[in-house]
Amino acid sequence: MAQTTNVMNGTDLAVYFSTTNDSEVLLARATECSISMSEDARDITTKDSSGYRELLEGLRSFTLSSSHLHAEDDTNNIDDLFTAFNDRSKVFLLFSTEESGDKRFNCEARISSLEMNAGTEDNVTYSVSFEGTGALVYETIS
């Protein structure tokens, strides 16, 4: 496969999940996914700051989330996520197209929330949120 060219289609980007490193699989029937990174600044303002706030770097963090349609007969679905959540397992994630030459985020995380929704005469859906633990790696897929 070749690197994705031109403006990327969001359909190509997904979350891959596992409870063991280097065995991540695509979470079934995703409808959306996102990654968010932030840094908490350290305030170093003093009387010498001329009335302006001064900041230095602080703790960095990241979260990933994904929403899915639910089918009982799917593999790699809420069953696997619930087991990891219930066991309090660290999980391994890829936020990726898995196309050779593209970039991906590779990380370890913990499941911070898992939600299932079932409206009257509507699709059953579930969503999952992950909080990163350790470093977030941005790497080229080989």
Secondary structure, 3 states (H helix, E strand, C coil): CCCCCCCCCHHHCEEEEECCCCCCEECCCEEEEEEEEEECCEECCCHHHCCCCCEECCCEEEEEEEEEECCCCCCCCHHHHHHHHHCCCCEEEEEECCCCCCEEEEEEEEEEEEEEEECCCCCEEEEEEEEEEEEEEEEECC
